[in-house]
């Protein structure tokens, strides 16, 4: 699990989860990084919808799907920011020995899904190329990991 910790630390440009006093700030750093990826994805999709402000009728459905996708991305981003803040003393005591690796795995997955979503959105050249189903699947995965992480922190 040290490899995962090193990758997460490198991705976030910070030495995360290393001592009790940094648990809360590291948690917020992870959330910010996930929010950054989600924001980039939403911006790419939004840009695709602005390139044709008055599209022909045959492309209206992809635009509607893209708008729903942007709302779903923004809702997920708000949910990430709204996760309960880790209680420094209680959580640290529970995760410092055995559970820290699991916590980092949740965080790594959240950051990875958000970045993958942003990368998927950046590859799209035209609105009709937007794979809404795949992007919604990434959002579902991200929400599931968030939920699992929250349960883990509450009961570990």
C-alpha positions in Angstrom: 0.0 0.0 0.0 3.0 2.2 0.3 3.0 2.6 -3.5 -0.5 3.9 -3.4 0.4 6.4 -0.7 3.4 7.6 -2.7 1.2 8.0 -5.9 -1.5 9.9 -3.9 1.2 12.1 -2.3 2.7 12.8 -5.8 -0.6 13.5 -7.4 -1.6 15.9 -4.6 1.9 17.4 -4.3 1.6 16.9 -0.6 2.8 14.4 2.0 -0.7 13.3 3.0 -1.9 11.5 6.1 1.4 11.4 7.9 0.5 12.6 11.4 -2.5 13.4 13.5 -2.4 17.1 13.1 -2.7 16.9 9.3 -5.7 14.6 9.0 -8.3 17.3 8.5 -6.2 19.4 6.2 -5.2 16.4 4.1 -8.9 15.4 3.8 -9.7 18.9 2.6 -6.8 18.7 0.1 -8.2 15.5 -1.4 -11.6 17.0 -1.7 -10.2 20.1 -3.4 -8.3 17.9 -5.9 -11.5 15.9 -6.7 -13.5 19.1 -7.1 -10.8 20.4 -9.5 -11.2 17.3 -11.7 -15.0 17.6 -11.6 -14.8 21.3 -12.4 -12.6 20.7 -15.4 -15.0 18.0 -16.7 -18.0 20.3 -16.3 -16.1 23.2 -18.0 -15.3 21.0 -21.0 -18.8 19.8 -21.4 -20.2 23.4 -21.0 -17.7 24.6 -23.6 -19.0 22.0 -26.1 -22.6 23.3 -25.6 -21.6 26.9 -26.1 -19.8 26.4 -29.5 -23.2 26.2 -31.1 -25.6 28.5 -29.3 -28.4 28.0 -31.8 -28.0 24.4 -32.9 -30.2 22.6 -35.4 -33.1 20.5 -33.9 -31.2 17.2 -34.4 -28.6 18.1 -31.9 -30.9 19.4 -29.2 -31.1 16.0 -27.4 -27.3 15.8 -27.1 -27.3 19.3 -25.7 -30.0 18.4 -23.2 -28.0 15.3 -22.2 -24.9 17.4 -21.8 -26.7 20.0 -19.7 -28.0 17.1 -17.4 -24.5 15.8 -17.2 -23.1 19.1 -16.2 -25.7 19.4 -13.4 -24.8 15.8 -12.3 -21.1 16.7 -12.2 -21.7 19.9 -10.3 -24.0 18.0 -7.8 -21.3 15.4 -7.3 -18.7 18.2 -6.8 -20.9 19.8 -4.2 -21.3 16.4 -2.4 -17.6 16.0 -2.3 -17.2 19.4 -0.7 -20.0 18.6 1.7 -18.6 15.4 3.1 -18.4 15.6 6.8 -15.0 16.8 8.0 -13.0 14.1 9.5 -13.0 14.3 13.3 -9.3 14.6 13.9 -9.0 12.7 17.2 -11.6 10.0 16.8 -10.8 9.2 13.2 -7.0 9.4 13.7 -7.1 7.0 16.6 -9.1 4.5 14.5 -7.2 4.7 11.2 -3.6 5.4 12.1 -2.5 1.8 12.5 -4.5 -0.4 10.1 -7.0 1.9 8.4 -4.9 4.6 6.9 -4.2 2.5 3.8 -7.9 1.9 3.2 -8.6 5.6 3.6 -5.9 6.4 1.1 -7.4 3.9 -1.3 -10.8 5.6 -1.2 -9.1 9.0 -1.8 -7.0 7.6 -4.6 -10.1 6.2 -6.3 -12.0 9.5 -5.9 -9.2 11.6 -7.4 -8.7 9.0 -10.2 -12.3 9.0 -11.2 -12.6 12.8 -11.2 -9.4 13.1 -13.3 -10.6 10.4 -15.7 -13.9 12.2 -16.1 -12.1 15.4 -16.9 -9.8 13.6 -19.4 -12.8 12.0 -21.1 -14.5 15.4 -21.4 -11.3 17.0 -22.8 -11.0 14.4 -25.6 -14.5 15.3 -26.9 -14.2 17.5 -30.0 -17.9 17.7 -30.8 -21.0 17.5 -28.6 -22.3 14.4 -30.4 -19.1 12.6 -29.4 -19.8 13.0 -25.7 -20.3 9.6 -24.2 -22.8 10.6 -21.5 -23.4 7.0 -20.4 -19.7 6.4 -19.7 -19.4 9.7 -17.9 -22.5 9.1 -15.8 -21.0 5.7 -14.9 -17.8 7.4 -13.6 -20.0 9.8 -11.6 -21.9 6.8 -10.1 -18.5 5.2 -9.2 -17.3 8.3 -7.6 -20.5 8.7 -5.5 -20.3 5.0 -4.5 -16.7 5.5 -3.3 -17.7 8.6 -1.4 -20.4 6.7 0.3 -18.2 3.8 1.1 -15.5 6.2 2.4 -18.0 7.9 4.6 -19.2 4.7 6.1 -15.7 3.5 6.6 -14.7 6.6 8.5 -17.8 6.4 10.7 -17.4 2.7 11.7 -13.7 1.9 11.4 
